[in-house]
């Protein structure tokens, strides 16, 4: 399963990647990085922090769903 983890705290992203090691996990720390990843590849699931430094997780999720 391809997973995208979006969290502005790198340690949380790394922890989730380690916990989900049986999956193909991509970790991003900004909304801009996440948008680039979504444009470049498809994911089966997205785990997104609600409060990111450059955008809100809700806005980013709405953008991802619209894709």
Buried (B, 14 or more C-beta within 10 A) or exposed (E): EEBBBBBBEEEBBBBBBEEBEEEEBBBBBBBEBBBEBBEEEEBEEBBBBEEBEEBBBEEBBEBBEEE
